[in-house]
Amino acid sequence: MLNLSIVLEDSARENPDRTALVFGELRLPYSLVDTVANQVANLLVSRGIGKGDKVALACPNLPYFPFVYFGILKAGATVVPLNVLLQSREITYHLEDSEAKALFCFEGSPELPLGERGKAGFEGAANTEHFFVLPATPFATESEYGETIWAALDGVSGEFQTVQTSADDTAVILYTSGTTGQPKGAELSHQNMLMNAMVSDEMFPRAEGGDAYLAVLPLFHSFGQTVIMNAGFRRRGTIVLMPRFEPGPALELMRKENVTLFAGVPTMYWGMLTKIHADGDEVPTSLRVAVAGGASSPVEVLKDFETTFGVGILEGYGLSETSPVASFNQPGKPSKAGSIGTPIWGVEMKLIDGEWNTVEGEGPGEIAIRGHNVMKGYYNRPEATAEVMNDGWFRTGDIATRDADGYYAIIDRAKDMIIRGGFNVYPRELEEVLMTHPEVSLAAVVGVAHDSHGEEVKAYIIRTPGATVTEEQLVAWCKENMAAYKYPRIVEFRDALPMTATGKILKRELR
C-alpha cells in the first residue's frame, strides 16, 4: 500500500490545527484540507469513479487545487492536471487522450475565461461524463457552467478510508509539450511522486518555527506540485497561494507571511530584482532557501540575487518525465553557479550520444537519467516511450557537460541548438554574455532561417530602463565579445518576451 495522499494525511493527523494554506485572508488548517479532500473522494466514488480512473483538474493556484488533487488520489484514481491557459479544443484533446471520466474546472474570470473553455472542452469529449465547476465566488452553489463542487459536496461525509494503491499504480499523468507533435501524458506512479517529494523535502533544512512556502509556480506543473505542494505538505509547512506572479505583490506576500522557501523560474527572480532596484521595494528578510529550475538562470541574476537577498539561488534540474527533480546544487555541498548540481539521492545521470553510447569525461553529451523518479512511460504511447527509454534510462533531449566533481551544466536543449554554417551555436552561452552588457536586462537567442548559412543567429533583447544602446552598437559589442561564427548578426528590441504559464521564454514563438 502506497498512496501519495499520505503527505497530507500524516500532517493532518499530527498537526490538525496548523495552517496548511493561506489565500488572501483565508487561513485553512490541515484538518480542513484533509476533510474537504475526503468529501471529494466520497463524491467521486458516489459517481462511480474509482481505482484506475482518470480525473482532470483545471485550476490555478487556489485552495481548490489541493482539495481536489488529494481527493482524487484518496479515491484511488489518477490526477490529470491541465494547464489553465489551454483553449477548448486543447482541453478536449487532453480529456480524450487521458481517457478522463471527470473534469473539475475553475469558473475563471474575465481575464481567464477558464469555465467557458472548460465547459466547451468537456462537451467535445464524448467519454468524459462529469463536469464540476470550482466557482470563483467562495462556496457558491450555482454557476452558469453547471454543477458546482459545493452543491455536489452538500451533505457528503468528511470521513473516507483511502483506497489501497500500490507503489507502481499511476498517481498523476503530467502532459508535456515534448519536442514534437501533440502533448504526451507522462505517467508517474505513487512511488515516483512520493519519493521525489520526500527527497526534495529532506534536501533543505527545516525552519525552527515551521516553514512557509510561496506557491506561485503553477501547481498544475510538476515543479510547483512536487517541490512546493507535496514537499511542503509533507513537512507540515504553510503554503501561501498566489495565482499569478507579479513581482511587487510576490515580495509583499513574502514579507507579510514570513516566507522561508521560494521556488521559481529565472524570469521570476529577474522580475523581483528589477522591482527592487527600480522601485526601491523592500527586501524580505525571512527567506532561507531560494530554488530555481525550469530554465537556466543567467549568472548575472544569480550574483545579483545573492547580493540583494543574502541568500544564494540553488539551481536544480528535472522534467515532467522525472517527477520532476533529477539533480540539484544540494545544501552541504559547494554550490556552483550556472550548474544544475549533482544527481539527487537514488538517481543516476550520465551523458550519452545519439546512439545511447556513454560519453566519458566532460562531454558534451545528452543527459540520460535512471532512478526512482523516472516515469512509467507515456500514456498509451508505446512507440514514443520506446524512443526515450532504454534499459531503465530516460534520454532528456538536453545537452550538458560534466566537470571533474560530477556537477552537470546544461549547454542547451538539443532542439534549441543553432547550426550556423556547419558550426554548433548554443543560444544559452550567448544569452549569458549578452546579459553582462550594462544596458541589457533580458536576452533570448534563436536561430532564424538563412539562405547560405542554413541558420542565422538572432537576439531578442529587453533593455534596462533608460538604456540608449542601438542594434548596431550591440551587434558590434557582440562581435568583440564572441567568436565570429557565434555572434548575433540580428538584434531586435522588445518590451516583453512571450512566456509560458510557468515563466519560460517561448523560443518557438520568436523563431
Secondary structure as the mmCIF struct_conf table of DSSP 4:
data_model
#
loop_
_struct_conf.conf_type_id
_struct_conf.id
_struct_conf.beg_label_comp_id
_struct_conf.beg_label_asym_id
_struct_conf.beg_label_seq_id
_struct_conf.end_label_comp_id
_struct_conf.end_label_asym_id
_struct_conf.end_label_seq_id
TURN_TY1_P TURN_TY1_P1 LEU A 4 SER A 5
HELX_RH_AL_P HELX_RH_AL_P1 ILE A 6 GLU A 14
TURN_TY1_P TURN_TY1_P2 PRO A 16 ASP A 17
BEND BEND1 ARG A 18 ARG A 18
STRN STRN1 THR A 19 PHE A 23
TURN_TY1_P TURN_TY1_P3 GLY A 24 GLU A 25
STRN STRN2 LEU A 26 PRO A 29
HELX_RH_AL_P HELX_RH_AL_P2 TYR A 30 SER A 46
TURN_TY1_P TURN_TY1_P4 ARG A 47 GLY A 48
TURN_TY1_P TURN_TY1_P5 LYS A 51 GLY A 52
STRN STRN3 LYS A 54 ALA A 58
BEND BEND2 ASN A 61 LEU A 62
TURN_TY1_P TURN_TY1_P6 PRO A 63 PRO A 63
HELX_RH_AL_P HELX_RH_AL_P3 TYR A 64 LYS A 74
TURN_TY1_P TURN_TY1_P7 ALA A 75 GLY A 76
STRN STRN4 THR A 78 PRO A 81
TURN_TY1_P TURN_TY1_P8 VAL A 84 LEU A 85
HELX_RH_AL_P HELX_RH_AL_P4 SER A 88 SER A 98
TURN_TY1_P TURN_TY1_P9 GLU A 99 GLU A 99
STRN STRN5 ALA A 100 PHE A 106
BEND BEND3 PRO A 110 LEU A 112
HELX_RH_AL_P HELX_RH_AL_P5 LEU A 114 GLY A 124
TURN_TY1_P TURN_TY1_P10 ALA A 126 ASN A 127
STRN STRN6 HIS A 130 LEU A 134
BEND BEND4 ALA A 136 THR A 137
TURN_TY1_P TURN_TY1_P11 PRO A 138 PHE A 139
TURN_TY1_P TURN_TY1_P12 GLU A 144 TYR A 145
BEND BEND5 GLY A 146 GLY A 146
STRN STRN7 THR A 148 THR A 148
HELX_RH_AL_P HELX_RH_AL_P6 ILE A 149 LEU A 153
TURN_TY1_P TURN_TY1_P13 ASP A 154 GLY A 155
BEND BEND6 GLY A 158 GLY A 158
HELX_LH_PP_P HELX_LH_PP_P1 THR A 162 GLN A 164
TURN_TY1_P TURN_TY1_P14 ALA A 167 ASP A 168
BEND BEND7 ASP A 169 ASP A 169
STRN STRN8 THR A 170 THR A 176
BEND BEND8 THR A 179 GLN A 182
STRN STRN9 LYS A 184 SER A 189
HELX_RH_AL_P HELX_RH_AL_P7 HIS A 190 MET A 203
BEND BEND9 PHE A 204 PHE A 204
HELX_LH_PP_P HELX_LH_PP_P2 PRO A 205 ALA A 207
TURN_TY1_P TURN_TY1_P15 GLU A 208 GLY A 209
STRN STRN10 ALA A 212 ALA A 215
BEND BEND10 LEU A 217 LEU A 217
TURN_TY1_P TURN_TY1_P16 LEU A 219 PHE A 220
BEND BEND11 HIS A 221 HIS A 221
HELX_RH_AL_P HELX_RH_AL_P8 SER A 222 PHE A 223
HELX_RH_PI_P HELX_RH_PI_P1 GLY A 224 ASN A 230
HELX_RH_AL_P HELX_RH_AL_P9 ALA A 231 ARG A 234
TURN_TY1_P TURN_TY1_P17 ARG A 235 ARG A 236
STRN STRN11 THR A 238 LEU A 241
BEND BEND12 PRO A 243 ARG A 244
HELX_RH_AL_P HELX_RH_AL_P10 PRO A 247 LYS A 256
TURN_TY1_P TURN_TY1_P18 GLU A 257 ASN A 258
STRN STRN12 LEU A 261 GLY A 264
HELX_RH_AL_P HELX_RH_AL_P11 PRO A 266 ASP A 279
HELX_LH_PP_P HELX_LH_PP_P3 ASP A 281 PRO A 284
BEND BEND13 THR A 285 THR A 285
STRN STRN13 VAL A 289 ALA A 292
BEND BEND14 GLY A 294 ALA A 295
HELX_LH_PP_P HELX_LH_PP_P4 SER A 296 PRO A 298
HELX_RH_AL_P HELX_RH_AL_P12 VAL A 299 PHE A 309
BEND BEND15 GLY A 310 VAL A 311
HELX_LH_PP_P HELX_LH_PP_P5 GLY A 312 GLY A 312
STRN STRN14 ILE A 313 GLY A 318
HELX_RH_3T_P HELX_RH_3T_P1 SER A 320 THR A 322
BEND BEND16 SER A 323 PRO A 324
STRN STRN15 VAL A 325 PHE A 328
TURN_TY1_P TURN_TY1_P19 PRO A 331 GLY A 332
BEND BEND17 LYS A 333 LYS A 333
TURN_TY1_P TURN_TY1_P20 ALA A 337 GLY A 338
STRN STRN16 GLY A 341 GLY A 341
STRN STRN17 THR A 342 PRO A 343
HELX_LH_PP_P HELX_LH_PP_P6 ILE A 344 ILE A 344
TURN_TY1_P TURN_TY1_P21 TRP A 345 GLY A 346
STRN STRN18 VAL A 347 ILE A 352
TURN_TY1_P TURN_TY1_P22 GLY A 354 GLU A 355
BEND BEND18 TRP A 356 TRP A 356
HELX_LH_PP_P HELX_LH_PP_P7 ASN A 357 ASN A 357
STRN STRN19 THR A 358 THR A 358
HELX_LH_PP_P HELX_LH_PP_P8 VAL A 359 GLU A 360
TURN_TY1_P TURN_TY1_P23 GLY A 361 GLU A 362
STRN STRN20 GLY A 365 GLY A 371
TURN_TY1_P TURN_TY1_P24 HIS A 372 ASN A 373
BEND BEND19 VAL A 374 VAL A 374
BEND BEND20 LYS A 376 LYS A 376
STRN STRN21 GLY A 377 TYR A 378
TURN_TY1_P TURN_TY1_P25 TYR A 379 ASN A 380
HELX_RH_AL_P HELX_RH_AL_P13 PRO A 382 VAL A 388
STRN STRN22 MET A 389 ASN A 390
TURN_TY1_P TURN_TY1_P26 ASP A 391 GLY A 392
STRN STRN23 TRP A 393 ARG A 402
TURN_TY1_P TURN_TY1_P27 ALA A 404 ASP A 405
BEND BEND21 GLY A 406 GLY A 406
STRN STRN24 TYR A 408 ARG A 413
TURN_TY1_P TURN_TY1_P28 ALA A 414 ASP A 416
STRN STRN25 ILE A 418 ARG A 420
TURN_TY1_P TURN_TY1_P29 GLY A 421 GLY A 422
STRN STRN26 PHE A 423 VAL A 425
HELX_RH_AL_P HELX_RH_AL_P14 PRO A 427 LEU A 434
TURN_TY1_P TURN_TY1_P30 MET A 435 THR A 436
BEND BEND22 HIS A 437 HIS A 437
TURN_TY1_P TURN_TY1_P31 PRO A 438 GLU A 439
STRN STRN27 VAL A 440 HIS A 450
TURN_TY1_P TURN_TY1_P32 ASP A 451 HIS A 453
STRN STRN28 GLY A 454 ARG A 463
HELX_LH_PP_P HELX_LH_PP_P9 THR A 464 THR A 464
TURN_TY1_P TURN_TY1_P33 PRO A 465 GLY A 466
HELX_RH_AL_P HELX_RH_AL_P15 GLU A 471 ASN A 481
BEND BEND23 MET A 482 MET A 482
TURN_TY1_P TURN_TY1_P34 ALA A 484 LYS A 486
BEND BEND24 TYR A 487 TYR A 487
BEND BEND25 ARG A 489 ARG A 489
STRN STRN29 ILE A 490 PHE A 493
BEND BEND26 ASP A 495 ASP A 495
STRN STRN30 MET A 499 MET A 499
TURN_TY1_P TURN_TY1_P35 ALA A 501 THR A 502
BEND BEND27 GLY A 503 GLY A 503
STRN STRN31 ILE A 505 ILE A 505
HELX_RH_AL_P HELX_RH_AL_P16 LYS A 507 LEU A 510
#
